[in-house]
Amino acid sequence: MLKLSTNVRVQLQNDPSTEIFSHQLLEIGNGNVPVNLTSGRISLTHYFGNLMSSKEELVKIVFPSIQTNYKIHDWLSERAILAAKNKDVYELNNIIQSKIQSEVVTYKSVDTVGKADEAVNYPTKFLNSLDLPGIPPLVLQLKRGVPIIM
């Protein structure tokens, strides 16, 4: 059995608040946090993180003044939103992009197969329905210079 023991990033930053957060993550990862038998969930302390009421509020907190700062690479490199599902990534990207006044460029994926006789095995409707990790969506809308979550 493997156990997590040290967060190297926290050690390098020498920041007490990140050390507390790291310790909490280790406790969760090692199964040392009690589970509520009724809900099957763990209880997080109030200083573990902040609950947001919406994705819009999350974007506002993580990317304040995105309209003026989106081209500053150092500013962007200090911010990130992690999302577990592609659907959430697409929504967050759309929220961020909607805040920046710029022309939208639309890219549509190729929905054909290499060999014409294989088309019956891979119908266009099926290909367009796929939403796989690491693969762009059927319709990808981007703005030049605007950050995206991948």
Buried (B, 14 or more C-beta within 10 A) or exposed (E): EEEEEEBEEBEEEEEEEBBBBBEBBBEBEEEEEEEEEEEEEEEEEEEEEEEEEEBBEBBBEBBEEBEEBBEEEEBBEEEEBEBEEBEBBBBBBEBBBEBBEEEEEEEEEEEEBEEEEEEEEBEEEEBBEEEEEEEBBBEBBBBEEBBBBE
